[in-house]
Amino acid sequence: MQRPSQELWDAVVIGAGPAGAIAARQLALGGGRVLLVERKSFPRRKVCGACWNAGGLELLRALGLRHARPDLPGIPLRSFQMRTSAGQFRLPLPEGLAVSRAALDAAFVQQAVEAGADFQPETRAAVGAVLPASRQVVLHDESGGVLLPLTVEARTVVVADGLGHPSLSALPEFTQPASSGARLGAGCEVAEYSDEYGASTIHMAVGSDGYVGLVVLETGALNVAAAFDAALVRERGMAGAAAAVLREARCPEIPALATAAWRGTPLLTRPHSRVASTRLFLLGDAAGYAEPFTGEGMMWAVIAACAVQPLMQQGWHDWQPSLAREWTATYRQLIGRRQRICRGVAAVLRSPWAVAGLTRLLSWAPGLAQPVVRFLNDPPAVRAMIRSLAVTAGRQMSAREATLGSDQYAVLPSRD
């Protein structure tokens, strides 16, 4: 573990997924001294969140990120296919993209570094005490090199470390229990699979005890991301649960699932808890989780990362309790309604009668689903944010292009 500067940071961002990395980039472009910390080593493998919908891609373009790196290829997404025991249907999608998280997360972190943020991987963070003009963050080495923790201070802190926000475990007011009946997440990648799982389509198999999403990545591998009832996983394991759901939905078998390297998650669906406190803002899955289906989760992450920037910058100069209240209201306005829709869809998928009825209806009249698809892919919040970002993002990038640009992650001063 390298030793970050002992000077006061404008922002410490915990978690280097899309929400955290983009927030760190925007804050650094805005002139802040930003420390981005991540518990895992980079580049990391992560099987969930491989899909971007049209709204998310539009935001990336407005930020100058979509085509910023030629080494970030992807597979265009054009349709969504769902199979159940009652049949199947296919829906056209607005422009989307399937890209591996290893490539995606590394590219976003690199962009944050090039914008001026310092990156500290293999570092576990815990949010600490509130001081008169800052908040403490305790950093713990996860690389095995240094045993003692290090405490830094920040004018503002972003928590974007995923389900259950472990960096807040010492703060009981941020306890975020899973919803009743929440499912377990599981995922893997496989290199061998049926040609019926074609590229450019989000495939979804729905069974009585869970569902499995499948999409072909730019690497040629098939990304498998699923949500299962906990009882099914206890009985059959992750691979067995996936095979059971695919079989029930009459999908082609994937023998490679039995030997794949599966990864699991905590219980998934979590209602909104507090999303702000003194000098502290929550983003992404750390702020509450609803199961997304066509890339909505990535769009939510970008929306939140952009929307929090002006509040944090104001907090650097003059922290007021009203900033926490404003973030709570802003977050729920921008994202809460869309998450409620996804929770409603997830609830429908748990009912065999509803699934059968939905399958028959949409196989006969798929156009009935288009209003929901359009709302999730192109919400008014995205349009408004793009208008506000288009000019400022270009101006910020132009101001730094002459002095920034690195092919390496930032190397922080050593602990010695």
C-alpha positions in Angstrom: 0.0 0.0 0.0 1.3 3.4 -0.9 1.0 6.3 1.5 -1.4 9.1 0.4 -0.5 12.6 1.2 -1.2 13.8 4.7 -2.7 17.0 3.4 -6.4 17.6 3.5 -8.3 16.1 0.5 -11.2 17.8 -1.1 -12.8 14.4 -1.7 -12.1 10.8 -0.8 -14.1 8.5 -3.1 -14.6 4.9 -1.8 -15.2 2.4 -4.5 -13.8 2.4 -8.1 -16.8 1.1 -10.0 -18.5 3.3 -12.6 -20.2 5.5 -9.9 -17.1 6.1 -7.9 -14.6 6.4 -10.8 -16.8 8.8 -12.8 -17.5 10.9 -9.6 -13.7 11.1 -9.0 -13.0 12.1 -12.5 -15.6 14.9 -12.5 -14.5 16.2 -9.1 -10.9 16.2 -10.3 -11.8 18.0 -13.5 -13.5 20.5 -11.3 -10.3 21.4 -9.6 -10.5 19.2 -6.5 -7.8 17.2 -4.8 -9.4 13.7 -5.0 -8.3 10.3 -3.6 -10.0 7.3 -5.2 -9.7 4.1 -3.1 -10.7 0.6 -4.1 -10.5 -2.6 -2.1 -9.7 -4.9 -5.1 -6.6 -4.9 -7.3 -7.0 -3.5 -10.8 -7.9 -4.5 -13.4 -10.5 -6.5 -11.7 -13.0 -9.1 -12.9 -16.6 -8.5 -12.2 -19.4 -10.3 -14.0 -22.4 -8.1 -13.2 -23.2 -4.8 -14.9 -22.0 -5.7 -18.4 -24.8 -3.9 -20.1 -25.2 -0.2 -20.9 -28.5 1.2 -22.1 -29.1 4.1 -24.5 -29.4 6.7 -21.7 -26.2 5.6 -20.1 -24.3 5.8 -23.4 -25.7 9.3 -24.1 -24.4 10.4 -20.7 -20.9 9.0 -21.5 -20.8 10.9 -24.7 -21.8 14.1 -23.0 -18.9 13.5 -20.5 -16.5 12.8 -23.3 -16.1 9.2 -22.2 -17.8 7.1 -24.7 -15.2 7.4 -27.4 -12.3 8.6 -25.2 -10.5 5.3 -25.2 -10.1 3.3 -28.5 -9.1 0.2 -26.3 -12.7 0.0 -24.9 -14.6 -2.1 -27.5 -18.0 -3.4 -27.0 -20.9 -5.4 -28.6 -23.9 -3.2 -29.7 -27.1 -4.3 -28.0 -30.2 -4.2 -30.1 -32.8 -6.5 -28.5 -34.0 -8.2 -25.4 -35.3 -11.8 -25.4 -37.0 -13.4 -22.5 -37.8 -17.1 -22.3 -40.1 -18.8 -19.8 -41.9 -22.1 -19.5 -44.8 -20.4 -21.2 -42.9 -19.3 -24.3 -40.7 -16.4 -25.3 -40.8 -12.9 -26.7 -38.3 -10.4 -28.1 -38.3 -6.6 -27.8 -36.2 -4.2 -29.8 -34.0 -1.9 -27.7 -32.6 1.5 -28.3 -28.8 1.5 -28.8 -27.0 -0.3 -26.0 -23.6 -1.8 -25.4 -22.2 -5.0 -23.8 -18.7 -4.6 -22.4 -16.7 -6.6 -19.8 -16.3 -5.0 -16.5 -12.6 -5.6 -16.4 -12.2 -3.4 -19.5 -14.8 -0.9 -18.4 -13.7 -0.3 -14.9 -10.1 0.0 -15.8 -10.9 2.6 -18.5 -13.0 4.7 -16.1 -10.3 4.6 -13.4 -7.7 5.6 -16.0 -9.9 8.5 -17.0 -10.1 9.6 -13.3 -6.3 9.4 -13.0 -5.8 11.4 -16.2 -8.2 14.0 -14.8 -5.9 14.4 -11.8 -7.3 12.0 -9.2 -5.0 9.8 -7.1 -5.8 6.1 -7.2 -5.2 3.8 -4.3 -6.1 0.1 -5.1 -6.1 -2.8 -2.7 -7.2 -0.5 0.1 -10.1 -1.0 2.4 -11.7 2.2 3.7 -13.9 2.9 6.7 -15.6 6.3 7.2 -14.8 7.8 10.5 -15.5 10.8 12.7 -16.7 14.2 11.8 -14.2 16.9 12.5 -14.9 20.7 12.4 -13.9 21.1 8.8 -13.5 17.6 7.5 -14.3 13.9 7.9 -11.9 11.1 8.7 -11.4 8.1 6.5 -9.4 5.1 7.8 -7.5 3.2 5.2 -6.4 -0.4 5.6 -3.9 -2.2 3.4 -5.3 -5.2 1.5 -2.2 -6.0 -0.4 -0.4 -7.7 2.5 2.4 -5.1 2.5 1.6 -2.8 5.4 -0.4 -3.9 8.5 -1.1 -0.6 10.3 -4.1 1.6 9.2 -3.7 5.1 8.0 -6.2 7.9 8.7 -6.7 10.7 6.2 -9.1 13.7 6.2 -11.4 14.9 3.5 -13.7 17.9 3.2 -16.3 15.5 1.5 -16.5 11.8 1.2 -18.3 9.7 -1.5 -19.3 6.1 -0.7 -19.8 4.0 -3.8 -18.6 0.6 -2.5 -21.6 -1.4 -3.5 -24.2 -3.6 -1.8 -24.4 -3.0 1.9 -21.7 -0.2 1.8 -19.1 -2.0 4.0 -17.2 1.3 4.5 -20.1 2.5 6.7 -20.3 -0.6 8.9 -19.2 1.4 12.0 -22.1 3.9 11.5 -25.4 2.3 12.6 -27.5 5.0 11.0 -26.5 3.5 7.6 -27.6 0.0 8.3 -29.2 -1.3 5.1 -30.9 -4.7 5.5 -32.0 -6.6 2.5 -35.7 -6.5 1.6 -37.8 -9.5 2.6 -37.5 -12.2 0.0 -34.4 -10.7 -1.6 -32.5 -13.0 -3.9 -28.8 -13.8 -4.1 -26.8 -12.6 -7.0 -24.4 -14.9 -8.9 -22.4 -14.7 -12.1 -19.6 -16.2 -14.2 -18.2 -16.1 -17.7 -18.0 -19.1 -20.1 -16.2 -19.5 -23.4 -18.3 -22.3 -24.7 -22.1 -22.0 -25.3 -24.8 -22.5 -27.8 -25.1 -20.3 -30.9 -28.6 -19.6 -29.8 -27.2 -17.1 -27.3 -26.3 -14.7 -30.1 -24.5 -11.4 -29.8 -26.3 -8.1 -29.6 -29.1 -9.5 -27.5 -29.7 -9.5 -23.8 -31.0 -13.1 -23.2 -33.1 -13.7 -20.1 -34.4 -17.0 -18.7 -37.0 -16.8 -16.0 -37.9 -19.7 -13.7 -39.9 -20.0 -10.6 -36.9 -19.7 -8.3 -34.9 -17.1 -10.1 -33.7 -15.7 -13.4 -30.5 -15.8 -15.5 -29.3 -13.0 -17.8 -26.8 -13.8 -20.6 -25.0 -11.5 -23.0 -22.0 -11.9 -25.3 -19.0 -9.7 -24.5 -16.4 -8.1 -26.7 -14.0 -10.9 -25.6 -16.3 -13.5 -27.1 -17.2 -14.9 -23.7 -20.8 -15.2 -22.5 -21.4 -13.2 -19.4 -23.9 -14.9 -17.1 -25.5 -12.8 -14.3 -28.3 -14.3 -12.2 -30.6 -13.8 -9.2 -31.7 -16.9 -7.3 -33.8 -17.7 -4.3 -31.4 -18.5 -1.4 -33.0 -21.9 -0.9 -32.2 -22.9 -4.5 -28.6 -22.0 -4.1 -28.3 -23.8 -0.8 -29.8 -26.9 -2.5 -28.0 -26.9 -5.8 -25.1 -24.4 -5.7 -24.8 -21.5 -8.2 -24.1 -23.6 -11.2 -26.9 -26.0 -10.4 -29.3 -23.2 -9.8 -28.5 -21.6 -13.2 -28.9 -25.0 -15.0 -32.3 -25.5 -13.3 -33.6 -22.1 -14.4 -32.3 -22.5 -18.0 -34.0 -25.9 -18.1 -37.3 -24.6 -16.7 -37.3 -21.8 -19.3 -36.5 -24.2 -22.1 -33.2 -22.6 -23.0 -30.2 -24.3 -24.5 -28.1 -26.0 -21.9 -24.6 -24.6 -21.1 -22.4 -27.5 -19.8 -19.5 -25.1 -19.1 -21.5 -23.6 -16.2 -20.6 -26.6 -14.1 -16.9 -25.8 -14.1 -17.1 -22.0 -14.4 -15.6 -19.7 -11.7 -18.8 -18.4 -10.1 -18.9 -15.3 -7.9 -21.7 -14.5 -5.6 -23.1 -11.4 -4.0 -25.0 -10.6 -0.7 -28.7 -10.5 -0.9 -29.6 -8.1 -3.7 -32.7 -5.9 -3.3 -32.2 -3.2 -0.7 -34.5 -0.3 -0.1 -33.2 3.3 0.1 -31.5 3.9 3.4 -30.0 7.2 4.2 -28.0 8.5 1.2 -26.3 11.4 2.9 -24.9 12.7 6.2 -22.4 15.3 7.4 -19.8 15.7 4.6 -20.9 12.3 3.2 -22.7 11.3 0.0 -23.8 7.8 -1.1 -23.8 6.8 -4.8 -24.6 3.7 -6.9 -25.5 0.4 -5.2 -24.4 1.7 -1.9 -27.4 4.1 -1.9 -29.9 1.3 -2.4 -30.3 -1.5 -4.9 -33.0 -2.7 -7.3 -32.4 -5.4 -9.8 -31.9 -3.8 -13.3 -32.7 -5.7 -16.5 -31.4 -3.8 -19.6 -28.5 -1.7 -18.3 -30.4 0.8 -16.1 -28.0 0.3 -13.2 -25.1 1.7 -15.1 -27.1 4.7 -16.2 -28.2 5.3 -12.6 -24.5 5.3 -11.5 -23.5 7.9 -14.1 -26.5 10.1 -13.3 -25.6 10.1 -9.6 -21.9 10.7 -10.2 -22.7 13.8 -12.2 -25.5 15.1 -10.0 -23.4 15.0 -6.8 -20.5 17.1 -8.2 -21.9 20.6 -7.6 -23.1 19.8 -4.0 -19.7 18.4 -3.1 -17.8 21.4 -4.6 -20.0 23.7 -2.5 -19.2 21.6 0.5 -15.5 22.0 0.0 -15.9 25.8 0.6 -18.8 26.0 2.9 -20.4 22.9 4.3 -24.0 23.3 5.3 -26.4 20.6 6.6 -28.8 21.5 3.8 -26.4 19.9 1.3 -27.1 16.4 2.8 -30.9 17.1 2.6 -30.6 18.4 -0.9 -28.7 15.2 -2.0 -31.4 13.0 -0.5 -34.1 14.8 -2.4 -32.1 15.0 -5.6 -31.2 11.3 -5.5 -34.7 10.1 -5.0 -36.1 12.4 -7.7 -33.5 11.3 -10.3 -33.3 7.6 -9.5 -36.0 6.5 -7.0 -38.9 6.3 -9.5 -36.9 4.2 -12.0 -35.8 1.8 -9.2 -39.4 1.4 -8.2 -40.3 0.3 -11.7 -37.5 -2.3 -11.7 -38.6 -3.5 -8.3 -42.1 -3.9 -9.8 -40.8 -5.9 -12.7 -38.8 -8.1 -10.3 -42.0 -8.7 -8.3 -43.9 -9.7 -11.4 -41.2 -12.2 -12.4 -41.6 -14.0 -9.1 -45.2 -14.9 -9.9 -45.5 -17.9 -12.2 -49.0 -16.8 -13.3 -47.9 -13.3 -14.0 -44.8 -14.5 -15.9 -46.9 -16.8 -18.1 -49.4 -14.1 -18.8 -46.7 -11.5 -19.6 -45.0 -13.9 -21.9 -48.1 -14.7 -23.9 -49.2 -11.1 -24.1 -45.8 -9.7 -25.3 -45.2 -12.6 -27.7 -48.5 -11.5 -29.3 -48.1 -7.7 -29.0 -44.5 -6.8 -28.1 -45.2 -3.1 -28.8 -47.1 -2.9 -25.5 -43.8 -2.9 -23.6 -42.2 0.0 -25.6 -43.4 2.8 -23.2 -41.6 1.2 -20.3 -38.5 0.5 -22.4 -38.4 4.1 -23.6 -38.8 5.4 -20.1 -36.0 3.3 -18.7 -33.6 4.0 -21.6 -34.3 7.7 -22.2 -35.7 9.4 -19.0 -36.1 13.2 -18.9 -33.3 13.3 -16.3 -30.8 12.2 -18.8 -31.9 14.8 -21.4 -31.6 17.6 -18.8 -28.2 16.4 -17.5 -26.8 16.1 -21.0 -27.7 19.7 -21.8 -26.0 20.9 -18.7 -22.9 18.7 -19.2 -22.2 19.1 -22.9 -20.4 22.4 -22.7 -18.8 22.1 -19.2 -17.3 18.7 -19.9 -15.6 19.8 -23.1 -14.3 22.9 -21.4 -12.8 21.0 -18.5 -11.2 18.4 -20.7 -9.6 21.1 -22.9 -8.2 22.9 -19.9 -6.3 19.8 -18.8 -5.4 18.1 -22.0 -2.1 20.1 -22.3 -0.9 19.0 -18.9 -2.5 15.6 -18.2 -2.5 12.3 -19.9 -1.0 9.1 -18.5 -0.7 5.5 -19.6 -0.2 4.4 -16.0 -2.2 4.6 -12.9 -1.1 7.4 -10.6 1.7 6.4 -8.3 1.3 7.9 -4.8 4.2 8.8 -2.6 5.6 5.8 -0.7 4.9 5.2 3.0 8.6 5.4 3.8 
